[in-house]
Each structure stands twice: as C-alpha cells, then as structure tokens.
Amino acid sequence: MQTPTEVAPLTPKNPGLKRDIGLIGLIWTSEGSIIGSGWLFGALFAAQAAGTAALISWAIGAVAIIILAFVHAELGAMYPVAGGTARFPHYAFGSAAGASFGWFSWLQAVTVAPIEVMAALDYLSVHAPWVQSGKDHLTAGGYGLAVAFMAFFVVINFFGIRWLANTNSAATWWKVAIPVFTIIVFASTNFHGSNFGTGGFAPFGAEGVLSAVSTSGIIFALLGFEQADQLAGESRNPARDIPRAVIGSILIGVLIYVALQVVFIAALPHSAFAHGWANLAFSNKAGPFAGLATTVGLGWLATLLYIDAIVSPSGTGLIYTTATSRVSYGLSRNGYVPAVFERTTKRGVPWFGMLFAFIIGLIVFLPFPTWQKLVGFVTSASVLMYAGAPLAFGCLRKQDPDRPRPYRLPGGMFWSPVAFVVANLIIYWAGWDTLWRLGLAILLGYVLLGLSWGLKLNPKTIHMDWKSAQWLPVYLLGMGVLSWQGRYCSTGPASSAACGAQNHIPLWWDIVIIAAFSLAIYFWAFFVRLPDEETQEYIGSVEVVPVEGH
C-alpha cells in the first residue's frame, strides 16, 4: 500500500533540486510503499475468491496497475507537487473537478489508518478472542482497542516525531524482508504441489477471478507505484529511470505477492479443503500466514509474523494520519472546505484536520469491521482518485504542450483512455455493497463542500468551473447505476440477493458496457476541458502543501 513522500514544489525550472537519486533509490522508494499489510491477507482472500486461479487475478491486477502507472508517470514527472494525483484534474478541468478529486483523495487517505488497525486487530484476535465477536464484528473491547490505536497515531503526530524519517529505510527493509523470508521458509519446509489441482483450477469461473482483483486486496496491495514519479525532479536521469523504477517496483512487488500466493496454497494441509476453496479452514485463520505457520508446525515463524502484523501496519497508520490532515489542509487553502482545517499547532500540525480524521476513522469501523470488508472500499476510493490522472492526461497534452516532460509516454493518447477503462473496471468489480457506501461518502463530502461554500465558512473566493466538469455527475451516477445493475458483491460475484446487486448485466457484456461508458465520459471530458490559458493560471497558482517528513 502506498506511503506518502515529500515532493518538490511545482516550478518549470528548479535549480535547488539535487538530481542525485539513481534507479535503485527510485525503485526502493516505491517498493517500500507497495509492500504493506496487503500481504498479510491477500493470499487467503484471493484463494477463497478464485481458488488456484488467484494467480491469474494477480496477473490481471499487475497489468491494470502498470497501465495506470505509465499514465501517472508522465504527469507525476511534469508536476511534482504534493498531492499531485488529486491535482491533475484540477489543472485540466478546474475547481469543481479539483474539489471532487481532492475529496476522493481525502476519502482514500482517511481509510488507510483504519484498515491498518484492522490488520493488526485481525491478527491479534487469534490470541485475544475478545477483540472480535464471530467473523464480522468488533466487540466493545475490540472497538476500544481500535480507538486506542487511532488515538496513538494522533498523539504521536501531535508531538511531530521527526526521528521516524531516519528509520524509513530500516522500516522498508523490514517490510520487504519478512514476506521474502516467509516465502523461503514455506517453500523449503511445506510445499505440496498437489494442492494446485484440488477442486479444479478455477472453481468459481471468470467471475471469481475478476472479483478477486478488487475485493481480496490485490489492487490494494499493489498501490504505491507513484512514489518514484514524485521524485522525478531529483532523479539523475528521469526519462530513463522513472519508467524503469515504476515498472520495476511493480514487477518486484508482483513477484513477491505471487510467490506468497503460491507458497500459501502449497502449504495448506489437505484438511483445509474439506469444504471447498470458499471455506478454507485451518487453525487461527484470522491471521492467515501466522495461523498457517502454526498449523504446519512453524510456531517460531508464527511469532515473528504476529509481531510484524503489529509493527508494519502501525508505521503506515502513523504516516497516513499526518497525510490525511495535510490533504484537508490543502483543500482548505484552496477554498474548498472550512477555513478551520487550516488551524495548526506551534509545531505546524493541522490539529483540526487531524482530529476530524480521527473521528471519521472511528466511524469507518462501524460499517467495515474487518480488513476484508474495508479493503474493497479503500481500493475503490484509491482507484477513483487515480482515475483522474488518465482523464487529465489527454487534456494536458493539449493544454500544456510545451512543459518539459522528464518522461513522455509513447502512445499516450491511446493508453490514457485505456487506463480510464481499466480504473472503472476495478471500481465495478469491487461490488455494489461497497460502491453504494462509497457513493454515500462522496455525497457527504459534497454536502460539506456545499456548506463551506454557501455559508462562507472559508473566505477565499473560488470559481467552480462547472462547464468543464459537466461530465462528472454523469460519471459518478453512471458508475453507481452500472454497479447496481451488475453482478458483483464485495464478497464475490453476486447471487443478487447477497448485496442488492440486480444481476441484470451478463458476464463479459458488463465489461463491454463499462468500457463504452468510460470512453464516452473520457471524450466528453476531453472536449469540455478548460481553455489553455485558464489551465496555465491554475498550474501557476495552485497551493503547494509541504508534507512533513515522518
């Protein structure tokens, strides 16, 4: 999962930047963001959703992320600003789109700390069963522990612990070393190749394979590629190294995750398959890899994994607690949300934004009480945020053609609409029960933005550029309707009663319809984009929010 990094301010030429980061440094930056809590659960949930064909799900996820990453690489290198992913639509379509994608960015950021807490609690529940009641509910004690974790993140951030910046490299080594070590141990001690033929290769068909991409944590696990993009201004050779670093880090991440999937399936005892792939059963399954290690007699490895399940998510949770408050700070500085979000402590910590994120984070636990239930929401919010990049890509090729491009995507005008289609397929596969909740969160965001604007809770005057964002409500509502009429739930392909999905769109036809709808929105947005001179004004005046190192 991605981890925010500090990025350079947006300037056409910035002689203050030292171009001293090589290819390895860029790869390592992105790799530390890609390897996160997703590895603790992805193998189990992908196997339950797709059986052995989960390996195909990982391949589909990798291709999808690579397509999105290539489009993002050109824009990230051109505009190395804080929160660049959310700013690209602002440059291309103006304030209405900028406010919307800024809100999507905040939704994505505010849910990361809760999902990292859930990762820790799910593993902790093996030895502290009082944390969870049954499979899908936090107990009062578990919720209290979640509150304590979230409060810990806030308190530490209020003290501004800069020493964490010096531990980033060591933390990355830990995050990568533990899963690699786990692969080696399982492969050398418990590898049963016959498991791959159990129950057929794809017991749930193509629907299971596609659903697993969004709902089992595959896309969530591979997010984080853009960190190399954001260091383009400090790369020795960005035109050569940025695409190599982006693709290299994704491929390394995919290699690790696929290897984890392989050793997980191969290490399962035969008794685990007694009730089929969807109901895999072994001791302490709530902490999948640690539970499997215990089952096959590797108790010492299980202990190490339980420690990792607390340490690694906590680091990411700390960083995203700061990141969320910085996003709301930036939204306020640009006039979108109430000015109170700009209030900071003497140490420069946006205290109101941090407390607001803390409260919303606690609310998130109520409809999403487990890691698996929350991962689809985080994935959808993240991909919705990333979808703005391919939308803006073609426009900015026309609106800002003379800006130096450290990396220029070959065939970019072809790949950007393809990337938008891919993003919307990922969102669609997340399932109706995830998307209606995301839609509600988006609606609440618009209420907040509307109140701030209507009640003048922020004194800044903004021009909303409604004309160039006329496609946006049709896009959001259209994706909601297609998901509702489709066949997917957060737990997999819908038997329509499972989550309210109507199951009216047949398999494969749904892909065609999503693609056609996406292309219609893409070209509509392209033709109503901002005039070139207004884009230049936005690029020159956008508020750049520095991200304090952690």
C-alpha positions in Angstrom: 0.0 0.0 0.0 1.2 3.5 -0.8 3.1 5.7 1.7 3.2 9.5 1.1 6.5 11.1 0.5 7.7 14.7 0.4 7.7 16.1 -3.1 9.2 19.2 -4.7 7.2 22.4 -5.3 5.9 22.9 -8.8 8.2 25.1 -10.8 9.2 25.0 -14.5 12.8 25.1 -13.5 14.1 24.4 -10.0 17.8 24.6 -9.7 17.5 23.9 -6.0 16.7 20.3 -6.6 19.7 18.0 -6.5 19.4 15.3 -9.1 21.2 12.6 -7.2 18.7 9.7 -6.9 19.5 6.8 -9.1 17.4 3.9 -10.4 17.8 1.7 -7.3 16.8 4.6 -5.0 13.7 5.2 -7.0 12.7 1.5 -7.1 13.3 1.2 -3.3 11.1 4.2 -2.6 8.1 2.7 -4.5 8.8 -0.8 -3.2 8.5 0.3 0.4 5.1 1.7 -0.4 3.9 -1.4 -2.4 4.7 -4.0 0.3 2.3 -3.3 3.1 -0.5 -5.0 5.1 -1.9 -6.4 1.9 0.5 -9.3 2.0 -0.9 -10.5 5.4 -4.3 -11.2 4.0 -4.2 -11.1 0.2 -3.3 -14.7 -0.4 -6.1 -16.1 1.7 -8.9 -13.9 0.4 -7.7 -14.3 -3.2 -7.6 -18.1 -2.8 -11.1 -18.1 -1.3 -12.4 -16.0 -4.2 -10.7 -17.7 -7.1 -9.0 -20.9 -6.0 -5.7 -21.6 -7.7 -6.8 -19.2 -10.4 -5.9 -16.4 -7.9 -2.6 -16.5 -9.7 -4.4 -15.1 -12.8 -6.1 -12.5 -10.6 -2.6 -11.3 -9.6 -1.6 -11.1 -13.2 -4.7 -9.0 -14.1 -4.1 -6.7 -11.2 -0.4 -6.3 -12.2 -1.3 -5.4 -15.8 -4.0 -2.9 -14.6 -1.7 -1.2 -12.2 1.1 -1.0 -14.8 -1.2 0.7 -17.3 -2.3 3.2 -14.6 1.3 3.7 -13.5 2.6 4.6 -17.0 -0.1 7.3 -17.4 0.7 8.6 -14.0 4.4 8.6 -14.6 4.3 11.3 -17.3 2.0 13.6 -15.2 3.9 12.9 -11.9 7.2 13.8 -13.5 5.7 17.0 -15.1 4.0 18.2 -11.9 6.0 17.0 -8.9 3.7 18.7 -6.3 2.3 17.5 -3.0 -1.0 15.6 -3.7 -0.3 15.5 -7.4 -2.7 12.7 -8.1 -5.6 14.8 -6.9 -4.4 17.9 -8.6 -4.2 16.7 -12.2 -8.0 17.0 -12.7 -7.8 20.5 -11.1 -5.4 21.6 -13.8 -7.4 20.1 -16.6 -11.0 20.8 -15.6 -10.9 23.5 -12.9 -12.2 23.8 -9.3 -15.3 21.6 -9.4 -13.3 18.6 -10.6 -10.4 19.6 -8.3 -12.6 19.8 -5.2 -14.1 16.4 -6.1 -10.9 14.5 -6.7 -9.4 16.3 -3.7 -12.3 14.8 -1.7 -11.7 11.4 -3.2 -8.1 11.7 -2.2 -9.1 12.5 1.4 -11.5 9.6 1.4 -8.7 7.3 0.3 -6.3 8.7 2.9 -8.7 8.7 5.8 -9.5 5.0 5.4 -5.9 3.8 5.4 -5.2 4.2 9.1 -8.4 2.2 10.0 -7.5 -0.6 7.6 -4.0 -0.9 9.1 -5.6 -1.0 12.5 -7.9 -3.8 11.3 -4.9 -5.7 10.0 -3.4 -5.6 13.5 -6.6 -6.5 15.2 -7.4 -9.4 12.9 -4.1 -11.0 13.7 -4.3 -10.0 17.4 -7.8 -11.7 17.7 -6.1 -15.1 17.4 -4.6 -14.6 20.9 -7.2 -12.1 22.1 -10.5 -13.5 21.0 -12.3 -10.8 23.0 -11.4 -8.4 20.2 -13.9 -9.8 17.7 -17.3 -11.4 18.1 -17.7 -14.1 15.4 -16.4 -13.4 12.0 -17.6 -9.9 11.2 -17.9 -7.8 14.3 -15.7 -5.9 16.7 -16.6 -6.3 20.3 -16.8 -3.3 22.6 -13.4 -4.2 23.8 -12.1 -4.6 20.2 -13.6 -1.2 19.3 -11.9 0.3 22.3 -8.6 -1.1 21.2 -9.2 0.3 17.8 -9.8 3.7 19.3 -6.6 3.4 21.3 -4.6 2.6 18.2 -6.0 5.5 16.3 -5.5 7.8 19.3 -1.9 6.7 19.5 -1.4 7.7 15.9 -2.8 11.2 16.6 -0.9 11.7 19.8 2.4 10.8 18.3 1.7 13.1 15.3 1.0 16.0 17.6 4.5 15.6 19.0 5.9 15.7 15.5 8.3 12.7 15.8 10.8 13.7 13.1 13.1 10.8 14.1 10.8 8.5 12.2 12.3 9.9 9.0 15.6 8.3 9.8 14.0 4.9 10.3 12.3 4.8 7.0 15.0 2.8 5.2 15.2 0.3 8.1 11.4 0.0 8.1 11.4 -0.7 4.3 14.0 -3.4 4.8 11.8 -5.0 7.5 8.6 -4.8 5.4 10.3 -6.5 2.4 12.4 -8.9 4.3 9.7 -10.5 6.4 7.5 -11.7 3.4 10.5 -12.8 1.5 11.7 -14.8 4.5 8.3 -16.3 4.8 8.3 -17.4 1.2 11.7 -19.1 1.6 10.6 -20.9 4.8 7.3 -22.2 3.5 8.8 -23.2 0.1 11.6 -25.2 1.8 9.5 -26.9 4.5 5.9 -27.3 3.4 5.3 -27.4 -0.3 2.5 -29.7 -1.6 2.2 -29.3 -5.3 -0.9 -31.5 -5.5 -2.8 -28.7 -3.8 -2.9 -26.8 -7.1 -5.2 -29.4 -8.6 -7.6 -29.6 -5.7 -11.1 -28.5 -6.6 -10.2 -27.6 -10.2 -8.1 -24.7 -11.4 -10.9 -22.0 -11.4 -13.7 -23.3 -9.2 -15.7 -20.1 -9.4 -15.0 -19.3 -13.1 -14.1 -16.0 -14.6 -16.3 -14.1 -12.2 -14.3 -15.3 -9.2 -11.0 -14.4 -10.9 -12.2 -10.8 -11.8 -13.9 -10.2 -8.4 -10.7 -11.2 -6.6 -8.8 -8.3 -8.3 -10.8 -5.7 -6.3 -12.2 -7.5 -3.3 -9.4 -9.7 -2.0 -6.7 -6.9 -1.6 -4.8 -7.5 -4.9 -5.1 -3.9 -6.2 -4.8 -2.5 -2.7 -1.6 -4.4 -2.3 0.0 -3.1 -5.5 -0.8 0.6 -4.9 2.1 2.9 -4.1 3.9 2.9 -7.5 3.6 6.7 -7.8 6.3 7.4 -5.2 9.0 7.1 -7.8 7.1 9.6 -10.0 7.0 12.2 -7.3 10.8 12.1 -7.0 11.3 12.8 -10.8 12.7 16.2 -10.1 15.5 14.7 -8.1 16.3 11.8 -10.5 19.7 11.7 -12.3 18.0 10.5 -15.5 14.2 10.7 -15.1 13.4 9.9 -18.8 15.3 6.6 -18.4 14.8 5.8 -14.7 11.2 6.8 -13.9 9.5 4.2 -16.2 12.1 1.6 -15.2 11.5 2.3 -11.5 7.7 2.3 -11.8 7.6 -0.9 -13.7 10.5 -2.5 -11.8 8.9 -1.8 -8.4 5.6 -3.2 -9.6 7.2 -6.3 -11.0 9.2 -6.9 -7.9 6.0 -6.4 -5.8 4.0 -8.8 -8.0 6.8 -11.4 -7.8 6.7 -11.3 -4.0 2.9 -11.4 -3.9 2.6 -14.2 -6.4 5.3 -16.2 -4.6 3.3 -15.6 -1.4 0.2 -16.9 -3.1 2.0 -20.0 -4.4 3.6 -21.0 -1.1 0.3 -20.3 0.8 -1.7 -22.6 -1.5 1.1 -25.2 -1.4 1.4 -25.2 2.4 -2.2 -25.7 3.1 -3.0 -29.0 4.8 -5.3 -31.3 2.9 -7.9 -31.0 5.6 -8.2 -27.3 4.8 -10.0 -28.1 1.6 -12.7 -30.2 3.2 -15.5 -27.7 2.4 -14.0 -26.2 -0.8 -11.9 -23.1 -1.6 -14.5 -20.6 -0.4 -14.5 -22.2 3.1 -10.8 -22.9 3.6 -10.3 -24.0 7.2 -7.3 -24.2 9.4 -6.3 -23.1 12.9 -6.1 -19.4 13.6 -7.2 -18.4 10.1 -7.9 -14.8 11.3 -4.2 -14.3 11.0 -3.7 -16.3 7.8 0.1 -16.7 7.4 0.7 -16.9 11.1 -2.1 -19.3 11.6 -0.8 -21.5 8.7 2.7 -21.4 10.2 1.2 -22.7 13.5 -0.8 -25.4 11.7 2.3 -26.8 9.9 4.5 -26.7 13.0 6.4 -23.4 12.4 5.5 -21.8 15.7 8.6 -19.6 15.8 7.7 -18.1 12.3 4.1 -17.5 13.6 5.5 -15.5 16.5 7.6 -13.3 14.0 4.5 -12.8 11.8 2.4 -11.7 14.8 5.0 -9.1 15.7 5.1 -7.9 12.0 1.3 -7.7 12.0 1.6 -5.0 14.7 4.7 -3.2 13.7 4.3 -2.8 9.9 0.6 -1.5 10.0 1.4 0.9 12.8 4.1 2.6 10.7 1.7 3.1 7.8 -1.1 4.3 10.1 1.2 6.9 11.6 2.1 8.3 8.2 -1.4 8.4 6.9 -2.7 10.1 10.0 -0.5 13.0 9.0 -1.2 12.7 5.3 -5.0 12.9 5.8 -4.7 16.1 7.8 -2.4 17.6 5.1 -4.9 16.8 2.4 -7.7 18.6 4.3 -5.3 21.5 5.0 -4.7 21.8 1.2 -8.4 21.6 0.4 -9.0 24.5 2.8 -6.1 26.5 1.5 -7.7 26.2 -2.0 -11.0 27.3 -0.6 -13.0 24.1 -0.8 -13.6 23.2 2.9 -14.0 25.4 6.0 -11.0 27.5 7.0 -10.9 25.8 10.4 -9.0 22.9 8.7 -6.0 25.3 8.3 -5.5 25.8 12.0 -2.2 24.4 13.1 -0.3 23.9 16.4 3.0 25.7 17.1 4.7 22.7 15.6 2.8 23.2 12.3 0.5 20.2 12.8 -3.0 20.8 11.3 -4.8 19.9 14.6 -8.4 20.3 13.5 -7.9 18.2 10.3 -6.2 15.5 12.4 -9.0 15.4 15.0 -11.6 15.3 12.2 -9.8 12.5 10.5 -9.6 10.6 13.9 -13.4 10.9 14.3 -14.2 9.8 10.8 -11.7 6.9 11.1 -13.6 5.7 14.2 -16.9 5.8 12.2 -15.3 3.8 9.4 -15.0 0.8 11.7 -18.8 0.6 12.1 -19.8 -0.4 8.5 -16.4 -2.1 7.9 -15.5 -4.1 11.0 -12.9 -6.4 9.3 -9.9 -5.9 7.0 -11.6 -7.8 4.1 -14.8 -5.6 4.3 -12.8 -2.4 4.3 -10.3 -3.3 1.6 -12.8 -3.0 -1.2 -13.8 0.5 -0.1 -10.2 1.6 0.2 -9.4 0.1 -3.3 -12.4 1.8 -4.9 -11.6 5.2 -3.3 -8.0 4.9 -4.3 -8.7 3.9 -7.9 -11.4 6.6 -8.2 -8.7 9.1 -7.2 -6.2 7.6 -9.7 -8.9 7.7 -12.4 -8.5 11.4 -12.6 -5.0 11.0 -14.0 -5.9 9.4 -17.3 -8.8 11.8 -17.7 -6.5 14.7 -17.3 -3.6 13.2 -19.3 -5.0 13.8 -22.8 -6.3 17.3 -21.9 -2.9 18.4 -20.5 -1.2 17.2 -23.7 -3.2 19.9 -25.4 -3.4 22.5 -22.6 0.2 22.4 -21.5 2.2 21.0 -24.5 5.4 23.0 -24.0 6.1 22.0 -20.4 9.2 19.8 -20.2 8.3 16.1 -19.7 11.1 14.2 -18.0 9.2 11.1 -19.1 6.9 11.0 -22.2 4.6 8.0 -22.5 4.8 6.6 -26.0 1.3 6.3 -27.5 0.0 8.2 -24.5 -3.2 9.3 -26.3 -4.1 5.7 -26.8 -3.1 4.5 -23.3 -4.9 7.2 -21.3 -8.4 6.2 -22.3 -7.4 2.5 -21.8 -6.2 3.4 -18.3 -9.6 5.1 -17.6 -11.4 2.0 -18.7 -9.2 -0.2 -16.5 -9.8 2.0 -13.5 -13.5 1.8 -13.9 -13.5 -2.0 -14.3 -11.6 -2.2 -11.0 -14.2 0.0 -9.3 -17.1 -2.0 -10.8 -15.6 -5.4 -9.6 -15.5 -4.0 -6.0 -19.2 -4.7 -5.8 -22.5 -2.8 -5.3 -22.4 -3.1 -1.5 -19.0 -1.3 -1.5 -19.9 1.3 -4.1 -23.2 2.5 -2.5 -21.2 3.2 0.7 -18.6 5.0 -1.3 -21.3 7.0 -3.1 -22.8 8.0 0.3 -19.3 9.1 1.5 -18.9 11.2 -1.7 -22.4 12.7 -1.2 -21.5 13.7 2.4 -18.3 15.3 1.0 -20.3 17.4 -1.4 -22.6 18.4 1.5 -19.5 19.6 3.4 -18.2 21.4 0.3 -21.6 23.0 -0.3 -22.0 24.2 3.3 -18.5 25.6 3.2 -19.2 27.5 0.0 -22.8 28.5 0.8 -22.2 29.6 4.4 -18.9 31.2 3.5 -17.0 29.2 6.1 -13.9 29.8 4.0 -13.3 33.5 3.0 -11.5 32.5 -0.2 -13.4 33.2 -3.4 -13.4 30.3 -5.9 -14.7 29.9 -9.4 -16.1 26.4 -9.7 -15.7 25.9 -13.5 -19.0 24.0 -13.8 -18.9 23.9 -17.6 -15.7 21.9 -17.7 -16.9 19.5 -15.1 -20.3 18.8 -16.5 -19.4 15.2 -17.2 -18.5 14.5 -13.5 -22.1 13.9 -12.0 -23.0 11.7 -15.0 -19.8 9.7 -14.5 -20.3 9.1 -10.8 -24.1 8.3 -11.1 -23.5 6.2 -14.1 -20.9 4.0 -12.3 -23.3 3.6 -9.4 -26.2 2.5 -11.7 -24.0 0.0 -13.6 -22.7 -1.4 -10.3 -26.3 -1.8 -9.0 -27.5 -3.5 -12.2 -24.3 -5.7 -12.3 -23.4 -9.0 -10.6 -20.7 -8.3 -8.1 -20.7 -8.0 -4.3 -17.7 -7.3 -2.0 -17.6 -11.0 -1.2 -17.6 -12.0 -4.9 -20.0 -12.5 -7.8 -23.5 -11.7 -6.7 -26.3 -14.1 -6.2 -28.2 -10.9 -6.4 -29.8 -11.1 -3.0 -26.4 -11.1 -1.3 -25.8 -7.4 -1.5 -28.6 -5.9 -3.6 -26.8 -6.1 -7.0 -29.5 -6.8 -9.6 -27.5 -9.3 -11.7 -29.1 -7.9 -14.9 -25.9 -7.5 -16.9 -24.4 -10.8 -18.1 -20.7 -11.6 -17.7 -18.5 -10.1 -20.5 -21.2 -7.8 -21.6 -20.6 -5.9 -18.4 -17.0 -5.3 -19.4 -18.1 -4.1 -22.9 -20.7 -1.7 -21.3 -18.2 -0.4 -18.7 -15.7 0.2 -21.5 -18.2 2.0 -23.7 -19.4 4.2 -20.8 -15.8 5.0 -19.8 -14.8 6.0 -23.3 -17.9 8.2 -23.6 -17.0 10.0 -20.4 -13.4 10.3 -21.3 -14.0 12.0 -24.7 -16.8 14.2 -23.2 -14.4 15.4 -20.6 -11.7 16.0 -23.2 -13.9 18.2 -25.3 -15.2 20.4 -22.4 -11.8 20.8 -20.8 -10.6 24.2 -19.6 -9.3 26.7 -22.1 -5.5 26.6 -22.3 -4.9 29.9 -20.6 -7.1 29.0 -17.6 -5.1 25.8 -17.2 -1.9 27.8 -17.2 -3.3 30.0 -14.4 -4.2 27.1 -12.3 -0.8 25.5 -12.7 0.9 28.7 -11.7 -1.3 29.4 -8.7 -2.1 26.1 -7.1 -1.4 25.8 -3.4 1.5 23.5 -2.7 1.3 21.8 0.6 4.6 20.6 2.1 4.4 17.1 3.7 6.3 16.9 6.9 8.8 14.1 6.9 8.0 11.1 9.1 
